[in-house]
Amino acid sequence: MNIIDGRAHAQAIYHDLAQQVQQLKRQPKLVIIQVANHQASEAYIRGKIKAAEAVGIYAEVQNFPESIEQNQLLTVIAQLNEDRTVDGIIVQLPLPGHLDEFIVARAIKRSKDVDGFHPENLGELLIHETLLEPCTPKGIMTLLEREGIELTGKHVCIIGRSNIVGKPIALLALQANATVTICHSRTNNLHQHTQQADIVIVAVGIANFLTDDMIRTGAIVIDVGINRLNGKLVGDVDYDSVSQKASALTPVPGGVGPMTVAMLMSNTVVAATNQQ
Ligand code: NAD
């Protein structure tokens, strides 16, 4: 069984991106907007800053109190949109309940939307390729490509239909000529769908959700989930059983997660190249 090493791929990508950054006229700048202090968000932000340093991107964190009103946040974003020294803007999720994530995502200028959450960037995926693809789906596609896993004609089964993972990965897999099934919380007989798939992508958010009886022998399994179980970070895949049956599997941690961060850096370099 091949354990797909997302960290190693991410490091190789940083190396390539660093060379691209050298060719730019000025250092790319990424602004990370953080509202309130969540412990989990802190760790994610630290990871993004470290990755930016590896690539040569200047990452600036702008921190705002939990009490910030939506209009104030939108004003901050509007100023960053106009600032020509800023190439990429992201808003660290989740936001406090009084802030509408959809409205906030929409406020970011499309060309600086390096998370790829803007409805126009997501919508463009439906019609053709978009310049700034959402990071996790782009990371999964890059991982499959770098592992030499061809999607043409393959049956890809995705569990999860979120706007940031399930739906966009389905569109990207379709563009890559896969036959795609999207399953979700209301899918009947889920295992009958997953058992037929060559590639199963799980983005549910439930620890040990996908078990070996749900896949065919030799399937490729991509685990997107991030869950805390007994103080440990685990994915959505029951690793012990699935690793005995799959031909390839992404671990958690160390699989899709590092690729998501790497694609954020890749999108920032794309945005900077375009702006400059
Ligand atoms: P979400 O909560 O928005 O969506 C979860 C999806 O799972 C829903 O579409 C729902 O229909 C489906 N689902 C729930 N219960 C189900 C069931 N019993 N059977 C079948 N489907 C079911 O979550 P999301 O934002 O897509 O994230 C999913 C997981 O991926 C989470 O654990 C999240 O932390 C993780 N995640 C990881 C990365 C990464 O970089 N590795 C990035 C984004 C999200």
Residues whose N, C-alpha, C, O or C-beta is under 5 A from the ligand:
A	BS01	NAD	T136 G160 R161 S162 V165 G166 C183 H184 S185 A203 V204 G205 V224 G225 I226 N227 V256 G257 T260
